[in-house]
Amino acid sequence: MTQQHQIKAIDAHHHVWDPARGDYSWMTPAHDPIARVFTTDDLAPELATASVSHSVLVQTWSSVAETETFLRIAERVPFVAGIVGWIDMTSPDSGEALDRLLALPEGRHLKGIRHQVHDEDDPDWLRRDDVMRSLAEIDRRGLSYDLLIRPREIPAALEVSRTFPTLRLILDHIAKPDIASGAMTPWANQMEAFALHRDHVWCKISGLVTEDDWTSRDDERLVPYVETVLSIFGTDRVMYGSDWPVCLLAGGYGRTLALLRRMIETWPEDVATAILRGNASDAYDLRLD
């Protein structure tokens, strides 16, 4: 076993859900295998098998009630080191909504906010005045913001990174390039601009397997995308995320982590440790037991 396989990773991106108790309209018939209840009890054995010590639980639909539920989960589940929740980013009361969540007994587990930006009709949704105002409120409270975007929204995300130089921004799923077709452009060229703002922008190596053909098990198809992200963000601004249980559609929990461990197996231990756990801890300001 190489030293990288002994490093306990942090899974910076997973979910739990009950499709009967939320808006999961994004699920199509192709999602039937995961259209059921998933809990942290289901995830625990996957973490143990993959040598993962902690995780970040990420919102799944536009619901403050879900965020409150996730905070309670983090309070009772030791491996959940933090949560990324949701607030209405268009509300004039977004600051008050954040304060109410942070004031809850379990509010210390709130580490960031996310909205499904790539589902908005407007590619410039992030540039809206009300959204920008809410981003400022998030920044003011020392929280991070997860950017769930596709290449269409990268220009707006870049403006956010320029406007808020102290806001910790985390790109989910490497901004969802079209891996299934093998296309690198325009995604790679657009992403390159983040190199100018990388001191406060991180990128999750997550969601790759489901942006590829779900039937493919050829990990070599994923390597150029990981290499591109590493070249843009460096080894101190990338992190691992499983995107469980979505990843079960395309190879299972351990596939992306195993690929990442193989790619860095000869790298210095301190660099591998940063990629596998340290960067996620820094980006989300995690307090690890």
PAKOLRO-917814 format. One record per residue: residue number from 1; residue in one letter; x, y, z of N, C-alpha, C, CB in turn. Coordinates in steps of 0.02 Angstrom, whole numbers, plus 50000, padded with zeros to 5 digits. Glycine has a CB too. Layout:
{NUM a {X Y Z} {X Y Z} {X Y Z} {X Y Z}}
...
This chain:
{1 m {50042 49940 50000} {50000 50000 50000} {50044 50063 50000} {49952 50000 50062}}
{2 t {50033 50108 49953} {50072 50170 49950} {50051 50217 50005} {50066 50203 49881}}
{3 q {50094 50266 50019} {50078 50313 50073} {50014 50352 50059} {50136 50361 50084}}
{4 q {49999 50367 49994} {49939 50404 49978} {49876 50364 49996} {49939 50423 49905}}
{5 h {49880 50298 49991} {49823 50257 50008} {49813 50252 50083} {49829 50188 49978}}
{6 q {49863 50272 50122} {49856 50272 50194} {49828 50338 50220} {49922 50257 50227}}
{7 i {49830 50391 50180} {49806 50456 50201} {49730 50454 50205} {49829 50512 50153}}
{8 k {49704 50472 50263} {49631 50476 50271} {49605 50538 50235} {49612 50479 50347}}
{9 a {49561 50528 50188} {49535 50583 50147} {49475 50616 50180} {49516 50558 50078}}
{10 i {49460 50675 50156} {49396 50709 50171} {49355 50709 50108} {49408 50782 50197}}
{11 d {49294 50686 50113} {49247 50689 50057} {49211 50756 50062} {49196 50628 50059}}
{12 a {49229 50802 50018} {49204 50871 50023} {49137 50881 49988} {49254 50918 49993}}
{13 h {49105 50827 49966} {49042 50837 49931} {49001 50772 49929} {49055 50861 49859}}
{14 h {48952 50768 49971} {48903 50713 49966} {48835 50737 49988} {48926 50652 50009}}
{15 h {48785 50696 49978} {48716 50714 49994} {48684 50658 50035} {48676 50727 49929}}
{16 v {48628 50675 50065} {48579 50626 50088} {48511 50654 50067} {48583 50614 50167}}
{17 w {48463 50609 50056} {48397 50634 50036} {48343 50582 50044} {48399 50657 49965}}
{18 d {48282 50607 50041} {48221 50567 50037} {48179 50600 49982} {48182 50563 50106}}
{19 p {48177 50570 49922} {48142 50602 49866} {48068 50615 49879} {48149 50559 49805}}
{20 a {48039 50581 49928} {47969 50592 49943} {47958 50655 49986} {47940 50531 49979}}
{21 r {48013 50685 50009} {48007 50741 50056} {48044 50803 50032} {48033 50721 50124}}
{22 g {48048 50811 49967} {48081 50870 49939} {48067 50876 49865} {48156 50867 49952}}
{23 d {48094 50928 49836} {48085 50940 49764} {48144 50910 49726} {48078 51016 49748}}
{24 y {48134 50849 49702} {48186 50815 49664} {48165 50808 49591} {48203 50747 49695}}
{25 s {48136 50861 49565} {48111 50860 49496} {48168 50852 49445} {48072 50924 49481}}
{26 w {48230 50864 49468} {48286 50854 49422} {48299 50781 49407} {48349 50886 49451}}
{27 m {48271 50737 49447} {48280 50665 49434} {48237 50644 49375} {48262 50624 49496}}
{28 t {48268 50610 49328} {48234 50583 49269} {48226 50507 49279} {48273 50599 49204}}
{29 p {48193 50473 49233} {48190 50399 49238} {48259 50367 49243} {48153 50371 49179}}
{30 a {48310 50399 49213} {48377 50371 49217} {48405 50372 49288} {48424 50410 49171}}
{31 h {48375 50414 49331} {48397 50418 49400} {48360 50369 49446} {48388 50488 49426}}
{32 d {48320 50326 49418} {48280 50280 49460} {48323 50241 49510} {48243 50231 49416}}
{33 p {48384 50220 49493} {48424 50182 49542} {48440 50221 49605} {48488 50159 49510}}
{34 i {48438 50288 49602} {48453 50327 49662} {48391 50366 49687} {48509 50375 49647}}
{35 a {48334 50352 49659} {48272 50386 49679} {48242 50350 49740} {48221 50387 49620}}
{36 r {48281 50349 49794} {48259 50319 49856} {48294 50354 49914} {48274 50242 49857}}
{37 v {48278 50334 49974} {48308 50365 50033} {48382 50346 50039} {48270 50345 50097}}
{38 f {48424 50396 50051} {48495 50385 50067} {48511 50423 50131} {48542 50407 50008}}
{39 t {48543 50390 50178} {48558 50420 50242} {48634 50414 50256} {48518 50386 50299}}
{40 t {48656 50447 50309} {48726 50441 50328} {48743 50370 50350} {48742 50491 50385}}
{41 d {48694 50333 50374} {48706 50262 50391} {48725 50223 50328} {48644 50231 50425}}
{42 d {48695 50240 50271} {48712 50207 50208} {48782 50226 50186} {48661 50226 50154}}
{43 l {48802 50288 50201} {48868 50312 50178} {48925 50286 50221} {48868 50388 50179}}
{44 a {48914 50275 50284} {48968 50258 50331} {49012 50200 50307} {48939 50240 50398}}
{45 p {48985 50144 50284} {49029 50090 50262} {49069 50107 50200} {48988 50028 50248}}
{46 e {49042 50150 50157} {49080 50173 50098} {49141 50213 50119} {49035 50216 50051}}
{47 l {49133 50256 50169} {49189 50296 50194} {49243 50251 50224} {49164 50346 50246}}
{48 a {49221 50202 50262} {49269 50157 50295} {49310 50119 50242} {49233 50108 50342}}
{49 t {49276 50094 50191} {49310 50055 50139} {49359 50098 50100} {49258 50026 50091}}
{50 a {49342 50162 50089} {49383 50206 50048} {49434 50246 50089} {49338 50254 50010}}
{51 s {49438 50233 50154} {49484 50269 50199} {49470 50344 50198} {49557 50255 50178}}
{52 v {49408 50361 50214} {49386 50431 50219} {49364 50443 50291} {49327 50446 50169}}
{53 s {49392 50495 50321} {49379 50507 50392} {49321 50555 50405} {49440 50534 50424}}
{54 h {49313 50605 50362} {49262 50657 50372} {49230 50676 50306} {49293 50719 50406}}
{55 s {49175 50713 50310} {49140 50731 50250} {49107 50799 50258} {49088 50678 50232}}
{56 v {49085 50827 50201} {49046 50888 50198} {48980 50870 50164} {49083 50946 50160}}
{57 l {48925 50883 50199} {48858 50867 50175} {48830 50928 50140} {48811 50846 50234}}
{58 v {48808 50919 50077} {48790 50975 50033} {48716 50974 50016} {48833 50974 49969}}
{59 q {48686 51032 50014} {48615 51039 49999} {48596 51007 49934} {48595 51113 49997}}
{60 t {48532 50987 49928} {48508 50952 49869} {48450 50988 49834} {48487 50883 49886}}
{61 w {48414 51031 49871} {48360 51069 49841} {48351 51135 49878} {48294 51028 49841}}
{62 s {48311 51179 49851} {48306 51247 49878} {48261 51248 49939} {48278 51295 49824}}
{63 s {48292 51235 49997} {48253 51227 50058} {48294 51245 50120} {48228 51155 50063}}
{64 v {48270 51296 50157} {48301 51311 50221} {48286 51255 50271} {48274 51379 50248}}
{65 a {48227 51224 50265} {48210 51168 50310} {48260 51111 50302} {48139 51144 50296}}
{66 e {48281 51097 50240} {48332 51045 50230} {48397 51065 50263} {48343 51033 50155}}
{67 t {48416 51129 50258} {48477 51152 50290} {48473 51141 50365} {48488 51227 50275}}
{68 e {48417 51155 50396} {48409 51145 50468} {48415 51071 50485} {48341 51172 50491}}
{69 t {48386 51028 50443} {48392 50956 50453} {48465 50934 50449} {48349 50918 50402}}
{70 f {48500 50960 50399} {48570 50941 50390} {48613 50964 50449} {48598 50972 50325}}
{71 l {48597 51022 50478} {48634 51045 50537} {48625 50996 50595} {48611 51116 50557}}
{72 r {48564 50971 50602} {48551 50922 50656} {48588 50857 50642} {48476 50909 50664}}
{73 i {48592 50838 50579} {48631 50777 50561} {48704 50787 50580} {48625 50761 50485}}
{74 a {48732 50845 50564} {48802 50858 50580} {48815 50857 50655} {48824 50926 50551}}
{75 e {48765 50876 50693} {48772 50877 50765} {48778 50806 50794} {48713 50912 50797}}
{76 r {48746 50758 50761} {48745 50691 50790} {48789 50640 50753} {48674 50666 50791}}
{77 v {48812 50656 50693} {48852 50609 50654} {48925 50633 50655} {48826 50603 50580}}
{78 p {48969 50597 50688} {49038 50622 50697} {49076 50635 50633} {49076 50573 50738}}
{79 f {49064 50596 50581} {49105 50606 50521} {49084 50666 50479} {49103 50544 50478}}
{80 v {49023 50693 50490} {49001 50752 50453} {49032 50813 50486} {48923 50758 50451}}
{81 a {49084 50840 50454} {49123 50895 50483} {49094 50963 50468} {49194 50892 50458}}
{82 g {49046 50967 50422} {49015 51031 50406} {48962 51021 50353} {49067 51081 50382}}
{83 i {48920 51072 50344} {48869 51068 50293} {48870 51130 50249} {48799 51058 50324}}
{84 v {48849 51121 50188} {48837 51176 50141} {48762 51180 50132} {48875 51166 50072}}
{85 g {48732 51234 50155} {48659 51239 50154} {48633 51285 50099} {48635 51264 50220}}
{86 w {48571 51306 50107} {48537 51348 50057} {48500 51404 50092} {48489 51306 50014}}
{87 i {48502 51462 50062} {48457 51518 50078} {48433 51547 50013} {48493 51572 50123}}
{88 d {48381 51588 50016} {48356 51622 49957} {48403 51680 49942} {48282 51647 49967}}
{89 m {48444 51671 49891} {48494 51722 49873} {48462 51785 49843} {48544 51692 49825}}
{90 t {48399 51782 49825} {48365 51840 49796} {48326 51879 49848} {48319 51819 49739}}
{91 s {48326 51856 49909} {48287 51889 49961} {48325 51948 49991} {48270 51838 50017}}
{92 p {48289 52003 50006} {48322 52059 50040} {48340 52042 50112} {48277 52120 50038}}
{93 d {48313 51987 50137} {48326 51967 50206} {48376 51910 50212} {48261 51946 50239}}
{94 s {48420 51902 50162} {48466 51846 50163} {48514 51849 50222} {48506 51844 50098}}
{95 g {48535 51909 50242} {48579 51915 50300} {48546 51890 50363} {48601 51987 50309}}
{96 e {48482 51908 50372} {48445 51885 50431} {48437 51809 50429} {48377 51919 50434}}
{97 a {48426 51781 50369} {48418 51708 50363} {48483 51673 50384} {48400 51689 50291}}
{98 l {48539 51700 50365} {48603 51671 50385} {48613 51676 50460} {48661 51707 50349}}
{99 d {48597 51733 50489} {48605 51742 50561} {48561 51694 50600} {48589 51814 50581}}
{100 r {48501 51682 50575} {48456 51636 50610} {48485 51565 50609} {48387 51636 50579}}
{101 l {48512 51544 50552} {48542 51478 50547} {48603 51472 50592} {48560 51462 50475}}
{102 l {48645 51523 50591} {48706 51521 50631} {48691 51524 50706} {48751 51579 50612}}
{103 a {48635 51552 50724} {48617 51557 50795} {48585 51494 50823} {48569 51615 50805}}
{104 l {48569 51446 50780} {48541 51382 50804} {48593 51346 50847} {48519 51338 50744}}
{105 p {48571 51303 50893} {48619 51267 50935} {48672 51229 50895} {48582 51219 50980}}
{106 e {48652 51206 50836} {48699 51169 50793} {48725 51212 50736} {48665 51106 50766}}
{107 g {48715 51278 50740} {48731 51323 50685} {48805 51326 50667} {48708 51391 50701}}
{108 r {48848 51306 50714} {48920 51307 50700} {48940 51260 50644} {48960 51290 50764}}
{109 h {48896 51213 50628} {48911 51165 50574} {48899 51194 50505} {48870 51102 50583}}
{110 l {48867 51253 50501} {48856 51284 50436} {48921 51314 50411} {48800 51339 50440}}
{111 k {48946 51289 50356} {49010 51311 50329} {49004 51349 50263} {49055 51252 50319}}
{112 g {48949 51340 50228} {48941 51373 50164} {48870 51371 50139} {48987 51342 50113}}
{113 i {48859 51404 50083} {48793 51408 50051} {48800 51388 49978} {48763 51480 50057}}
{114 r {48747 51359 49950} {48747 51341 49880} {48677 51350 49851} {48772 51268 49870}}
{115 h {48675 51366 49787} {48612 51368 49749} {48626 51334 49682} {48587 51443 49739}}
{116 q {48574 51303 49654} {48582 51268 49590} {48582 51319 49533} {48525 51216 49580}}
{117 v {48637 51355 49527} {48642 51409 49478} {48633 51382 49408} {48709 51445 49485}}
{118 h {48659 51323 49394} {48655 51298 49325} {48584 51280 49303} {48699 51237 49317}}
{119 d {48537 51281 49350} {48467 51268 49332} {48428 51333 49319} {48433 51229 49387}}
{120 e {48459 51389 49331} {48427 51453 49317} {48427 51467 49242} {48462 51511 49355}}
{121 d {48373 51497 49217} {48369 51514 49146} {48421 51566 49126} {48299 51538 49128}}
{122 d {48435 51611 49172} {48479 51668 49158} {48552 51648 49171} {48459 51729 49201}}
{123 p {48595 51647 49120} {48665 51631 49131} {48702 51683 49173} {48701 51624 49064}}
{124 d {48672 51741 49181} {48701 51794 49222} {48667 51800 49290} {48696 51861 49186}}
{125 w {48634 51747 49311} {48599 51749 49376} {48645 51771 49432} {48570 51680 49392}}
{126 l {48707 51749 49432} {48754 51767 49485} {48768 51842 49486} {48819 51729 49477}}
{127 r {48757 51876 49430} {48772 51948 49425} {48713 51991 49449} {48790 51966 49353}}
{128 r {48656 51961 49464} {48599 52000 49487} {48617 52040 49549} {48539 51954 49501}}
{129 d {48589 52099 49555} {48604 52142 49613} {48586 52108 49679} {48568 52208 49607}}
{130 d {48528 52075 49680} {48507 52044 49743} {48552 51985 49760} {48434 52021 49738}}
{131 v {48574 51948 49710} {48619 51891 49723} {48687 51917 49746} {48627 51848 49659}}
{132 m {48712 51969 49714} {48775 51998 49735} {48771 52023 49807} {48795 52057 49688}}
{133 r {48715 52053 49825} {48705 52076 49894} {48708 52018 49943} {48638 52114 49901}}
{134 s {48678 51962 49924} {48679 51903 49968} {48749 51873 49972} {48630 51851 49943}}
{135 l {48786 51874 49917} {48855 51851 49919} {48896 51893 49968} {48887 51853 49848}}
{136 a {48883 51958 49969} {48917 52001 50017} {48899 51983 50089} {48900 52075 50004}}
{137 e {48837 51963 50101} {48816 51943 50168} {48851 51878 50188} {48739 51933 50171}}
{138 i {48858 51832 50141} {48894 51769 50155} {48967 51784 50171} {48890 51721 50094}}
{139 d {48998 51827 50131} {49067 51846 50143} {49076 51878 50211} {49091 51894 50088}}
{140 r {49029 51922 50229} {49033 51959 50292} {49033 51912 50352} {48975 52008 50298}}
{141 r {49002 51854 50345} {48997 51807 50401} {49050 51752 50398} {48928 51775 50401}}
{142 g {49097 51759 50352} {49152 51712 50349} {49135 51643 50323} {49182 51706 50415}}
{143 l {49079 51638 50287} {49059 51574 50258} {49086 51570 50187} {48982 51567 50258}}
{144 s {49083 51510 50158} {49103 51499 50089} {49042 51496 50044} {49146 51434 50082}}
{145 y {49053 51497 49979} {48999 51490 49931} {49018 51439 49878} {48981 51557 49898}}
{146 d {48977 51387 49870} {48988 51336 49820} {48957 51358 49754} {48958 51268 49842}}
{147 l {48996 51356 49701} {48973 51375 49634} {48954 51312 49596} {49028 51414 49596}}
{148 l {48889 51299 49592} {48863 51243 49552} {48846 51269 49483} {48800 51209 49587}}
{149 i {48894 51264 49438} {48887 51295 49372} {48911 51247 49318} {48926 51360 49369}}
{150 r {48891 51264 49257} {48918 51233 49197} {48960 51286 49161} {48860 51205 49150}}
{151 p {48992 51269 49105} {49032 51319 49070} {48994 51382 49051} {49060 51289 49007}}
{152 r {48929 51376 49040} {48887 51434 49022} {48891 51489 49075} {48815 51413 49013}}
{153 e {48898 51470 49138} {48897 51519 49193} {48967 51539 49217} {48858 51490 49252}}
{154 i {49020 51514 49186} {49087 51530 49209} {49101 51605 49206} {49139 51492 49166}}
{155 p {49082 51641 49152} {49096 51713 49152} {49066 51750 49212} {49069 51744 49088}}
{156 a {49005 51733 49231} {48974 51765 49289} {49010 51745 49353} {48900 51747 49294}}
{157 a {49032 51682 49358} {49069 51660 49417} {49136 51696 49422} {49080 51584 49414}}
{158 l {49168 51709 49366} {49230 51746 49367} {49220 51817 49392} {49261 51748 49297}}
{159 e {49164 51847 49374} {49150 51914 49400} {49140 51913 49475} {49088 51943 49366}}
{160 v {49107 51861 49500} {49099 51854 49572} {49167 51849 49606} {49056 51791 49589}}
{161 s {49212 51810 49576} {49278 51801 49607} {49317 51867 49607} {49318 51748 49569}}
{162 r {49306 51909 49557} {49340 51974 49555} {49309 52023 49604} {49338 52003 49484}}
{163 t {49243 52019 49611} {49207 52067 49653} {49218 52053 49727} {49133 52064 49638}}
{164 f {49227 51989 49745} {49233 51970 49816} {49299 51934 49828} {49174 51925 49837}}
{165 p {49353 51971 49834} {49419 51940 49841} {49431 51905 49907} {49472 51991 49832}}
{166 t {49386 51914 49956} {49395 51879 50020} {49343 51823 50030} {49389 51928 50077}}
{167 l {49297 51816 49983} {49247 51763 49987} {49276 51697 49962} {49183 51782 49947}}
{168 r {49275 51646 50005} {49299 51580 49985} {49248 51549 49938} {49312 51534 50048}}
{169 l {49269 51539 49875} {49226 51511 49823} {49250 51441 49806} {49226 51556 49759}}
{170 i {49203 51395 49798} {49220 51326 49785} {49180 51301 49724} {49205 51281 49848}}
{171 l {49216 51286 49671} {49185 51262 49610} {49167 51188 49617} {49232 51273 49549}}
{172 d {49103 51173 49613} {49081 51103 49616} {49091 51068 49549} {49007 51100 49637}}
{173 h {49112 51005 49552} {49113 50960 49494} {49153 50989 49435} {49041 50947 49471}}
{174 i {49207 51024 49451} {49251 51057 49402} {49212 51095 49348} {49296 51005 49369}}
{175 a {49154 51123 49369} {49111 51163 49325} {49081 51123 49267} {49151 51222 49297}}
{176 k {49077 51058 49276} {49038 51014 49232} {49055 51019 49157} {48966 51028 49240}}
{177 p {49116 51004 49138} {49133 51001 49066} {49097 50942 49033} {49209 50995 49056}}
{178 d {49096 50943 48968} {49062 50890 48929} {49111 50831 48921} {49038 50916 48860}}
{179 i {49120 50793 48974} {49167 50737 48972} {49142 50682 48926} {49177 50709 49043}}
{180 a {49077 50673 48922} {49049 50619 48881} {49071 50625 48808} {48973 50619 48884}}
{181 s {49079 50686 48783} {49100 50696 48714} {49176 50702 48708} {49067 50757 48684}}
{182 g {49210 50706 48765} {49282 50715 48764} {49304 50786 48750} {49312 50670 48713}}
{183 a {49257 50833 48752} {49274 50903 48736} {49313 50936 48793} {49210 50943 48721}}
{184 m {49366 50971 48775} {49404 51010 48824} {49390 51085 48817} {49479 50996 48816}}
{185 t {49369 51105 48759} {49353 51176 48748} {49278 51184 48736} {49395 51205 48688}}
{186 p {49250 51241 48755} {49284 51301 48782} {49298 51297 48857} {49242 51362 48768}}
{187 w {49277 51242 48889} {49283 51237 48963} {49354 51253 48987} {49265 51166 48985}}
{188 a {49405 51221 48960} {49473 51230 48986} {49496 51302 48978} {49522 51183 48949}}
{189 n {49480 51334 48923} {49500 51404 48912} {49465 51450 48961} {49485 51425 48840}}
{190 q {49401 51437 48974} {49364 51478 49021} {49391 51469 49092} {49289 51461 49019}}
{191 m {49405 51408 49110} {49429 51394 49178} {49497 51426 49191} {49433 51319 49189}}
{192 e {49537 51432 49139} {49604 51460 49146} {49603 51528 49180} {49638 51466 49078}}
{193 a {49549 51566 49169} {49545 51633 49198} {49543 51632 49274} {49484 51670 49171}}
{194 f {49522 51576 49303} {49520 51571 49376} {49590 51571 49406} {49483 51508 49398}}
{195 a {49641 51558 49366} {49709 51558 49391} {49729 51626 49419} {49758 51538 49336}}
{196 l {49696 51679 49394} {49711 51746 49418} {49681 51759 49486} {49685 51797 49368}}
{197 h {49634 51716 49507} {49598 51727 49570} {49603 51667 49616} {49525 51743 49556}}
{198 r {49653 51625 49605} {49654 51560 49638} {49668 51564 49712} {49705 51517 49606}}
{199 d {49688 51622 49738} {49701 51626 49810} {49638 51616 49852} {49733 51692 49826}}
{200 h {49581 51628 49822} {49519 51618 49861} {49467 51576 49823} {49488 51686 49878}}
{201 v {49489 51540 49771} {49445 51496 49734} {49474 51425 49736} {49435 51520 49661}}
{202 w {49433 51378 49756} {49451 51307 49757} {49409 51270 49705} {49441 51276 49829}}
{203 c {49430 51210 49689} {49394 51170 49639} {49388 51098 49664} {49430 51172 49571}}
{204 k {49327 51072 49662} {49315 51003 49684} {49324 50955 49626} {49244 50996 49713}}
{205 i {49367 50906 49637} {49372 50850 49590} {49316 50802 49608} {49444 50815 49592}}
{206 s {49259 50816 49580} {49197 50779 49596} {49151 50781 49536} {49162 50810 49659}}
{207 g {49104 50736 49535} {49054 50736 49482} {49079 50717 49413} {49024 50803 49478}}
{208 l {49141 50695 49407} {49169 50680 49341} {49134 50620 49309} {49244 50667 49346}}
{209 v {49122 50568 49349} {49097 50505 49321} {49028 50513 49292} {49097 50451 49374}}
{210 t {48988 50559 49318} {48921 50568 49291} {48917 50622 49237} {48873 50586 49347}}
{211 e {48972 50659 49226} {48976 50701 49166} {49001 50661 49107} {49022 50762 49179}}
{212 d {49030 50603 49121} {49050 50556 49069} {48991 50511 49051} {49112 50514 49091}}
{213 d {49000 50470 49002} {48952 50417 48987} {48945 50373 49048} {48974 50376 48924}}
{214 w {48884 50365 49074} {48874 50327 49136} {48894 50254 49129} {48801 50332 49157}}
{215 t {48897 50228 49069} {48915 50158 49060} {48991 50148 49055} {48881 50129 48999}}
{216 s {49028 50203 49047} {49100 50197 49038} {49134 50184 49105} {49128 50261 49007}}
{217 r {49185 50142 49103} {49227 50131 49162} {49300 50145 49145} {49218 50059 49190}}
{218 d {49310 50184 49092} {49377 50201 49069} {49400 50265 49104} {49378 50210 48991}}
{219 d {49436 50257 49159} {49458 50315 49198} {49508 50359 49161} {49487 50293 49262}}
{220 e {49540 50331 49109} {49587 50372 49071} {49553 50431 49037} {49623 50329 49019}}
{221 r {49488 50424 49024} {49450 50479 48994} {49445 50539 49042} {49380 50455 48975}}
{222 l {49451 50525 49106} {49443 50578 49157} {49509 50614 49172} {49416 50548 49221}}
{223 v {49564 50580 49159} {49630 50606 49178} {49644 50675 49150} {49684 50558 49155}}
{224 p {49632 50690 49086} {49648 50757 49060} {49611 50813 49097} {49632 50761 48986}}
{225 y {49551 50799 49120} {49512 50850 49156} {49542 50863 49225} {49438 50828 49162}}
{226 v {49562 50809 49258} {49595 50818 49324} {49661 50854 49315} {49606 50749 49358}}
{227 e {49699 50835 49264} {49764 50869 49252} {49754 50943 49237} {49801 50835 49194}}
{228 t {49702 50959 49200} {49688 51030 49184} {49673 51069 49247} {49630 51036 49134}}
{229 v {49631 51041 49290} {49613 51074 49353} {49675 51084 49397} {49560 51033 49391}}
{230 l {49717 51033 49401} {49778 51039 49441} {49825 51093 49414} {49814 50972 49444}}
{231 s {49828 51098 49348} {49872 51149 49318} {49847 51219 49330} {49880 51136 49243}}
{232 i {49781 51227 49333} {49751 51294 49342} {49752 51314 49416} {49679 51295 49315}}
{233 f {49730 51269 49459} {49720 51286 49529} {49779 51268 49574} {49658 51252 49555}}
{234 g {49823 51226 49549} {49879 51205 49591} {49858 51153 49642} {49909 51265 49625}}
{235 t {49907 51127 49676} {49893 51072 49723} {49863 51097 49789} {49956 51033 49737}}
{236 d {49862 51163 49799} {49835 51190 49861} {49764 51217 49854} {49880 51244 49887}}
{237 r {49733 51207 49796} {49665 51233 49786} {49618 51181 49754} {49667 51295 49743}}
{238 v {49635 51118 49762} {49590 51065 49738} {49573 51018 49795} {49621 51026 49678}}
{239 m {49517 50985 49790} {49495 50939 49842} {49453 50883 49811} {49454 50975 49897}}
{240 y {49444 50830 49848} {49406 50772 49825} {49333 50778 49850} {49438 50707 49850}}
{241 g {49287 50758 49806} {49217 50751 49825} {49187 50692 49789} {49177 50815 49810}}
{242 s {49147 50653 49824} {49119 50592 49793} {49058 50606 49751} {49102 50543 49847}}
{243 d {49018 50657 49770} {48951 50668 49742} {48907 50606 49752} {48956 50686 49667}}
{244 w {48917 50572 49807} {48874 50516 49827} {48806 50544 49848} {48906 50474 49884}}
{245 p {48750 50512 49832} {48743 50448 49797} {48737 50454 49721} {48684 50413 49822}}
{246 v {48745 50514 49693} {48740 50521 49620} {48792 50478 49585} {48749 50595 49599}}
{247 c {48851 50472 49615} {48905 50433 49585} {48889 50359 49577} {48968 50440 49625}}
{248 l {48838 50335 49613} {48819 50265 49608} {48792 50248 49538} {48766 50248 49660}}
{249 l {48773 50300 49500} {48749 50290 49432} {48806 50272 49384} {48714 50352 49407}}
{250 a {48868 50284 49406} {48924 50278 49358} {48987 50251 49392} {48939 50345 49325}}
{251 g {48981 50197 49426} {49041 50164 49451} {49050 50159 49525} {49098 50198 49425}}
{252 g {49007 50193 49563} {49010 50184 49635} {49050 50235 49673} {49036 50118 49650}}
{253 y {49049 50230 49738} {49079 50280 49782} {49154 50289 49770} {49068 50262 49854}}
{254 g {49192 50236 49768} {49264 50242 49771} {49299 50258 49706} {49292 50181 49797}}
{255 r {49264 50263 49651} {49296 50267 49585} {49339 50331 49578} {49244 50266 49530}}
{256 t {49311 50389 49592} {49349 50451 49583} {49407 50455 49633} {49303 50512 49592}}
{257 l {49395 50435 49694} {49449 50437 49744} {49505 50390 49726} {49421 50419 49813}}
{258 a {49488 50331 49702} {49541 50283 49681} {49582 50312 49623} {49510 50216 49660}}
{259 l {49549 50344 49575} {49585 50376 49520} {49631 50430 49546} {49535 50406 49469}}
{260 l {49607 50472 49590} {49647 50527 49617} {49707 50500 49655} {49605 50572 49662}}
{261 r {49696 50449 49696} {49752 50419 49734} {49805 50391 49685} {49726 50364 49781}}
{262 r {49783 50360 49631} {49831 50333 49583} {49871 50389 49550} {49795 50292 49529}}
{263 m {49838 50444 49533} {49871 50498 49498} {49925 50532 49541} {49820 50550 49476}}
{264 i {49916 50530 49607} {49963 50566 49650} {50006 50518 49693} {49926 50614 49696}}
{265 e {50007 50454 49674} {50039 50404 49717} {50114 50414 49725} {50026 50336 49690}}
{266 t {50146 50449 49679} {50218 50461 49686} {50234 50533 49708} {50253 50447 49619}}
{267 w {50182 50571 49724} {50193 50641 49743} {50214 50645 49817} {50128 50682 49731}}
{268 p {50246 50699 49837} {50266 50707 49907} {50205 50700 49954} {50300 50775 49918}}
{269 e {50217 50673 50013} {50162 50659 50059} {50125 50723 50079} {50189 50623 50121}}
{270 d {50161 50778 50088} {50126 50839 50109} {50080 50865 50055} {50177 50893 50129}}
{271 v {50100 50857 49991} {50058 50879 49936} {49997 50834 49930} {50098 50879 49869}}
{272 a {50007 50768 49935} {49951 50721 49932} {49903 50733 49989} {49977 50649 49934}}
{273 t {49929 50747 50048} {49886 50760 50106} {49844 50823 50096} {49928 50767 50170}}
{274 a {49873 50874 50066} {49836 50935 50052} {49778 50921 50004} {49882 50989 50022}}
{275 i {49792 50884 49951} {49740 50869 49901} {49685 50825 49931} {49771 50834 49840}}
{276 l {49704 50777 49971} {49655 50728 49996} {49616 50753 50057} {49690 50664 50012}}
{277 r {49645 50801 50096} {49608 50823 50155} {49622 50895 50175} {49625 50778 50212}}
{278 g {49684 50918 50171} {49700 50984 50197} {49664 51041 50162} {49773 50995 50192}}
{279 n {49659 51038 50096} {49627 51092 50059} {49553 51098 50075} {49637 51082 49984}}
{280 a {49519 51042 50082} {49448 51044 50100} {49439 51074 50170} {49418 50973 50098}}
{281 s {49484 51056 50215} {49480 51083 50283} {49489 51159 50282} {49533 51051 50327}}
{282 d {49536 51183 50242} {49548 51255 50237} {49489 51291 50204} {49612 51269 50198}}
{283 a {49465 51265 50149} {49413 51298 50111} {49348 51304 50151} {49399 51260 50047}}
{284 y {49333 51253 50191} {49271 51254 50229} {49282 51271 50303} {49237 51186 50224}}
{285 d {49344 51286 50322} {49359 51303 50391} {49331 51249 50438} {49329 51372 50409}}
{286 l {49350 51187 50424} {49325 51130 50462} {49362 51123 50528} {49331 51066 50422}}
{287 r {49326 51104 50580} {49356 51086 50644} {49353 51011 50651} {49318 51122 50704}}
{288 l {49409 50978 50639} {49410 50905 50637} {49429 50877 50705} {49460 50881 50583}}
{289 d {49390 50827 50728} {49405 50794 50791} {49458 50740 50781} {49342 50762 50822}}
